[in-house]
């Protein structure tokens, strides 16, 4: 039985975003940050350390390691990054490793667009037909919905930082978007759908998320089994094959790792994380589910709902883990797009004015800080930077300055366009949120790139450590040092580092340890050469020690 659809869309509302404008927006979102910065500490630098260990021959392909500590989780992301370093030897290794992940982020955006396009073309997703004509045509409607989905994904705050790293989660993000595309394209592109399914689940399994892959496969089997669509039932063997393949390849690539650590506090932390991390996709997705509640088992809702619930539940079970929640963003963006045909004008205006205020104030703030660094005014802002980043010296780059000016002018034009009258496009409500997020990232990676790189990179720490390390040192013992600091010692300091042996058993004459207290207390047989701290940290003191002869 065909249920009445809540979508009422006139033909004039389905004008697509000009392709040149959409491509420029994607470029402004993907390209900044690919060049001109070091790997940032924690997960980004740790992943680069494993990549560099393979690319530079310090560890075998089947066992990447940092300072002797092996990688856990899937190996495929490290292989991809190492191939980038191998194939682009003329580039800095950090840049060469980052390029494949930038391409994967671009692929995620494209696949989300096509997934929504195919789902919006299904009969159950079509808008109401008008009595005297004038309703939206099916293909135009689907394209406008796909544009809205892409804008919702770019506007998602959680994708902003994590989506521009070189961590395994980017490959997982690609895998889950391929999964959604596979089920979405099944009625229209059966061959591509089968290929996508056979790739999606093994990619998830070999990048550290085999349990997510199996949960998605079970859900897809159920959806296709109960479907009245004949080709969906014929798709069952392909899902089973992809499921078996994912389970098999996870073992030799060290994909299985138990990370469940839920607690009572996790629920509140998870709700707080969901509130900002998935904004504005989650309220729009919730509105879609409410307005389309009589269509929940239709594929345009059931497919993205399944693909978003699995990572959201995984995030909760992992103690409100933001990297697990990252995988929910593409399917949530697809769900969010189906709120657009039913969105009320007052809610759209509220979202618009919030975006104008929030991102314009943020842009002014970044420009003021940039002016303070370059010309010394406002003096108070310059003093704040000097206080928080000791030893920092600003630099001027004409290229980044011009890019920031062009991005700011584009934002002003977008605000002027959106606040003008007679803007009927279906995707109009998400134009300012997506443009504002792209502007924020562009300004952060141009005006604030040098400052952020100084604050987030471990290179200043390595330079301070190098002042205390003898030039002829053969190896450095570093037990209990964070993995990202070990990666910096090996691949930015270019020292041979051993983190597997304690200070009482190591053969290294130099050691680096983390000192929790302000007063250094070296163990017996060692003397302190220096006490080092990152210039932007108030904690995390490192002791550089030498063994007594």
ChimeraX attribute file (.defattr): number of C-alpha atoms within 10 A of each C-alpha:
attribute: neighborCount
match mode: 1-to-1
recipient: residues
	/A:1	3
	/A:2	7
	/A:3	8
	/A:4	13
	/A:5	16
	/A:6	20
	/A:7	19
	/A:8	14
	/A:9	23
	/A:10	21
	/A:11	17
	/A:12	14
	/A:13	19
	/A:14	23
	/A:15	17
	/A:16	19
	/A:17	19
	/A:18	9
	/A:19	10
	/A:20	9
	/A:21	10
	/A:22	15
	/A:23	12
	/A:24	11
	/A:25	19
	/A:26	21
	/A:27	13
	/A:28	18
	/A:29	23
	/A:30	24
	/A:31	17
	/A:32	21
	/A:33	21
	/A:34	19
	/A:35	14
	/A:36	14
	/A:37	17
	/A:38	22
	/A:39	25
	/A:40	22
	/A:41	22
	/A:42	16
	/A:43	17
	/A:44	20
	/A:45	27
	/A:46	24
	/A:47	26
	/A:48	29
	/A:49	30
	/A:50	28
	/A:51	30
	/A:52	28
	/A:53	24
	/A:54	24
	/A:55	23
	/A:56	14
	/A:57	10
	/A:58	17
	/A:59	19
	/A:60	12
	/A:61	18
	/A:62	16
	/A:63	17
	/A:64	24
	/A:65	21
	/A:66	30
	/A:67	25
	/A:68	17
	/A:69	15
	/A:70	13
	/A:71	18
	/A:72	15
	/A:73	22
	/A:74	26
	/A:75	25
	/A:76	23
	/A:77	26
	/A:78	28
	/A:79	20
	/A:80	19
	/A:81	30
	/A:82	26
	/A:83	17
	/A:84	23
	/A:85	26
	/A:86	18
	/A:87	12
	/A:88	15
	/A:89	10
	/A:90	9
	/A:91	13
	/A:92	14
	/A:93	22
	/A:94	24
	/A:95	20
	/A:96	22
	/A:97	30
	/A:98	26
	/A:99	19
	/A:100	19
	/A:101	26
	/A:102	21
	/A:103	13
	/A:104	19
	/A:105	23
	/A:106	17
	/A:107	16
	/A:108	24
	/A:109	22
	/A:110	15
	/A:111	21
	/A:112	25
	/A:113	26
	/A:114	23
	/A:115	28
	/A:116	32
	/A:117	26
	/A:118	22
	/A:119	31
	/A:120	28
	/A:121	23
	/A:122	17
	/A:123	13
	/A:124	17
	/A:125	22
	/A:126	22
	/A:127	21
	/A:128	15
	/A:129	16
	/A:130	12
	/A:131	7
	/A:132	6
	/A:133	9
	/A:134	12
	/A:135	19
	/A:136	22
	/A:137	16
	/A:138	17
	/A:139	15
	/A:140	18
	/A:141	27
	/A:142	25
	/A:143	22
	/A:144	25
	/A:145	29
	/A:146	29
	/A:147	28
	/A:148	31
	/A:149	32
	/A:150	27
	/A:151	30
	/A:152	31
	/A:153	30
	/A:154	30
	/A:155	25
	/A:156	24
	/A:157	21
	/A:158	21
	/A:159	22
	/A:160	19
	/A:161	10
	/A:162	17
	/A:163	21
	/A:164	21
	/A:165	23
	/A:166	29
	/A:167	23
	/A:168	26
	/A:169	21
	/A:170	24
	/A:171	26
	/A:172	29
	/A:173	27
	/A:174	24
	/A:175	27
	/A:176	28
	/A:177	27
	/A:178	27
	/A:179	30
	/A:180	31
	/A:181	28
	/A:182	26
	/A:183	28
	/A:184	26
	/A:185	22
	/A:186	18
	/A:187	17
	/A:188	13
	/A:189	13
	/A:190	17
	/A:191	11
	/A:192	14
	/A:193	23
	/A:194	21
	/A:195	14
	/A:196	21
	/A:197	27
	/A:198	23
	/A:199	18
	/A:200	27
	/A:201	30
	/A:202	26
	/A:203	27
	/A:204	30
	/A:205	32
	/A:206	29
	/A:207	27
	/A:208	26
	/A:209	28
	/A:210	28
	/A:211	20
	/A:212	22
	/A:213	26
	/A:214	21
	/A:215	16
	/A:216	24
	/A:217	24
	/A:218	14
	/A:219	16
	/A:220	23
	/A:221	21
	/A:222	13
	/A:223	21
	/A:224	20
	/A:225	16
	/A:226	11
	/A:227	15
	/A:228	10
	/A:229	11
	/A:230	11
	/A:231	13
	/A:232	19
	/A:233	16
	/A:234	12
	/A:235	20
	/A:236	17
	/A:237	12
	/A:238	16
	/A:239	22
	/A:240	18
	/A:241	15
	/A:242	23
	/A:243	25
	/A:244	16
	/A:245	16
	/A:246	27
	/A:247	20
	/A:248	15
	/A:249	17
	/A:250	24
	/A:251	15
	/A:252	12
	/A:253	19
	/A:254	20
	/A:255	24
	/A:256	20
	/A:257	13
	/A:258	9
	/A:259	10
	/A:260	12
	/A:261	13
	/A:262	16
	/A:263	14
	/A:264	8
	/A:265	10
	/A:266	18
	/A:267	15
	/A:268	14
	/A:269	16
	/A:270	22
	/A:271	13
	/A:272	12
	/A:273	18
	/A:274	18
	/A:275	14
	/A:276	14
	/A:277	21
	/A:278	23
	/A:279	19
	/A:280	23
	/A:281	32
	/A:282	22
	/A:283	15
	/A:284	22
	/A:285	24
	/A:286	15
	/A:287	19
	/A:288	24
	/A:289	20
	/A:290	13
	/A:291	18
	/A:292	21
	/A:293	12
	/A:294	13
	/A:295	20
	/A:296	16
	/A:297	15
	/A:298	17
	/A:299	21
	/A:300	26
	/A:301	24
	/A:302	18
	/A:303	26
	/A:304	28
	/A:305	21
	/A:306	19
	/A:307	26
	/A:308	25
	/A:309	17
	/A:310	20
	/A:311	24
	/A:312	22
	/A:313	16
	/A:314	23
	/A:315	26
	/A:316	23
	/A:317	19
	/A:318	21
	/A:319	21
	/A:320	26
	/A:321	20
	/A:322	18
	/A:323	22
	/A:324	23
	/A:325	26
	/A:326	24
	/A:327	29
	/A:328	28
	/A:329	30
	/A:330	33
	/A:331	29
	/A:332	28
	/A:333	31
	/A:334	36
	/A:335	29
	/A:336	27
	/A:337	29
	/A:338	29
	/A:339	25
	/A:340	26
	/A:341	19
	/A:342	17
	/A:343	17
	/A:344	10
	/A:345	10
	/A:346	9
	/A:347	10
	/A:348	14
	/A:349	13
	/A:350	12
	/A:351	16
	/A:352	20
	/A:353	15
	/A:354	13
	/A:355	21
	/A:356	22
	/A:357	11
	/A:358	12
	/A:359	21
	/A:360	19
	/A:361	12
	/A:362	16
	/A:363	19
	/A:364	12
	/A:365	13
	/A:366	17
	/A:367	19
	/A:368	16
	/A:369	22
	/A:370	24
	/A:371	17
	/A:372	20
	/A:373	24
	/A:374	13
	/A:375	10
	/A:376	14
	/A:377	15
	/A:378	14
	/A:379	13
	/A:380	12
	/A:381	18
	/A:382	19
	/A:383	15
	/A:384	12
	/A:385	17
	/A:386	15
	/A:387	13
	/A:388	14
	/A:389	18
	/A:390	14
	/A:391	13
	/A:392	17
	/A:393	11
	/A:394	13
	/A:395	9
	/A:396	12
	/A:397	10
	/A:398	9
	/A:399	9
	/A:400	18
	/A:401	15
	/A:402	13
	/A:403	18
	/A:404	22
	/A:405	15
	/A:406	13
	/A:407	20
	/A:408	21
	/A:409	12
	/A:410	15
	/A:411	21
	/A:412	14
	/A:413	11
	/A:414	17
	/A:415	20
	/A:416	10
	/A:417	14
	/A:418	17
	/A:419	14
	/A:420	9
	/A:421	7
	/A:422	8
	/A:423	14
	/A:424	14
	/A:425	20
	/A:426	26
	/A:427	25
	/A:428	20
	/A:429	24
	/A:430	27
	/A:431	23
	/A:432	25
	/A:433	27
	/A:434	25
	/A:435	26
	/A:436	26
	/A:437	22
	/A:438	25
	/A:439	25
	/A:440	22
	/A:441	20
	/A:442	24
	/A:443	25
	/A:444	20
	/A:445	24
	/A:446	25
	/A:447	24
	/A:448	20
	/A:449	18
	/A:450	19
	/A:451	21
	/A:452	16
	/A:453	19
	/A:454	25
	/A:455	21
	/A:456	18
	/A:457	21
	/A:458	25
	/A:459	22
	/A:460	19
	/A:461	20
	/A:462	20
	/A:463	14
	/A:464	16
	/A:465	22
	/A:466	15
	/A:467	13
	/A:468	18
	/A:469	18
	/A:470	11
	/A:471	8
	/A:472	6
	/A:473	12
	/A:474	13
	/A:475	16
	/A:476	25
	/A:477	25
	/A:478	27
	/A:479	20
	/A:480	14
	/A:481	15
	/A:482	15
	/A:483	21
	/A:484	22
	/A:485	22
	/A:486	28
	/A:487	27
	/A:488	25
	/A:489	26
	/A:490	22
	/A:491	21
	/A:492	16
	/A:493	18
	/A:494	11
	/A:495	17
	/A:496	18
	/A:497	25
	/A:498	22
	/A:499	22
	/A:500	15
	/A:501	15
	/A:502	14
	/A:503	22
	/A:504	10
	/A:505	9
	/A:506	18
	/A:507	15
	/A:508	19
	/A:509	17
	/A:510	26
	/A:511	26
	/A:512	28
	/A:513	18
	/A:514	19
	/A:515	18
	/A:516	13
	/A:517	10
	/A:518	10
	/A:519	9
	/A:520	16
	/A:521	13
	/A:522	15
	/A:523	12
	/A:524	10
	/A:525	12
	/A:526	19
	/A:527	18
	/A:528	18
	/A:529	18
	/A:530	17
	/A:531	19
	/A:532	21
	/A:533	18
	/A:534	24
	/A:535	18
	/A:536	19
	/A:537	12
	/A:538	9
	/A:539	12
	/A:540	14
	/A:541	19
	/A:542	20
	/A:543	24
	/A:544	25
	/A:545	24
	/A:546	22
	/A:547	16
	/A:548	10
	/A:549	6
